[in-house]
Amino acid sequence: MKEACIDTSNIPRLVLGSGQSIPAIGMGTFGSDKYGAAEVQAAVAGGIRTGYRLFDCAPVYGNEDRIGAVFEEALASGEVKREELFIISKVWNDMHGRGDVLVSLAKSLRDLKLDYVDCYFVHWPFPNYHAPGCDGNARNPNSVPFSADKFMDLWTQMERIAGMGLATYIGMCNMTIPKLEAVLPRCTIKPAMLEMEQHPSFQQQELFEYCKSRGIAVIGYCPIGSPNRPERDRACGDVADTELPEITAIARARGIHPALVCLKWAIQRPSIPIPFSVHEKNYLSNLTAVSGDPLSSAEMEAIRGAERNCRLVKGQVFLWPGARGWEDLWDLDGTITR
């Protein structure tokens, strides 16, 4: 068996509401429309060798079959055991119809070469579809506002695949408190996890605390501000987290890259950041940084002051006809926008 570059026993862990302990850092697999499937495949293989055990996947990323080949080889060689891995996949927006969740998950399992996923997420809370790689002006005329009733039809399918043992947990992504308030009382199986944008300049503290108080673990995407995010997710006035004075001051004092400060902060909230890189030196340093030397309470408090309310993934490509702007997706006034 190959030895991991990082002793996996030193990697922080987060306890789910069920009591299961899982890695508190993972590797994202969305190539930000900049990297091909082969490059992501190589990064996942390197990630396993390095010590990563949690991988955030999705069929819309266009690389689950290549990642599955890595999992198959790593498991067959004994490099890692299945129970050591925590694999995530998601149902994409064009598969919200009756019976579609099982079809979607079956394809992901086939591509990922797995019998089950550890958590299966609803990728976005509405069936608004956009083509992979589209630009920020893309709109689908069939897009619709959020509907709690339609979401619950979808969630019933999610609960069914959990009951079948095809997903150990089920979760939600890109939700708001008003949307959660509308659906959580109607769930037979509550979401074990919520995946949301989270970084020092966009901490979503209220949503984070809401999840924490209900035993819902948070996975944070864009944990270092996603400097390689697609052009459609860039806007004038966006903040670069690794250039925030609160972050750079801590990085200088510690002699580390500002990105590593962002990851330490995320884990100590606690939440699960899922950074992505195709460069081994980067994903190795990410894992090394969170394996020790935690931030002080004073440093954590300083980062709390770095909040700039800067949402990077605005989601405007999902807007429906008649919507005023991307803000309508996020219920900023505390009510679900119709």
Secondary structure, 3 states (H helix, E strand, C coil): CCCCCCCHHHCCEEECCCCCEEECCCEECCCCCCCCHHHHHHHHHHHHHHCCCEEECCHHHCCHHHHHHHHHHHHHHCCCCHHHCEEEEEECHHHCCCCHHHHHHHHHHHHHCCCCEEEEEECCCCCCCCCCCCCCCCCCCCCCCCCHHHHHHHHHHHHHHHHCCCEEEEEEECCCHHHHHHHHHHCCCCCCEEEEECECCECCHHHHHHHHHCCCEEEEECCCCCCCCCHHHCCCCCCCHHHCHHHHHHHHHHCCCHHHHHHHHHHHCCCEECCCCCCHHHHHHHHHHCCCCCCCHHHHHHHHCCCCCCCCCCCHHHCCCCCCCHHHHCCCCCCCCC
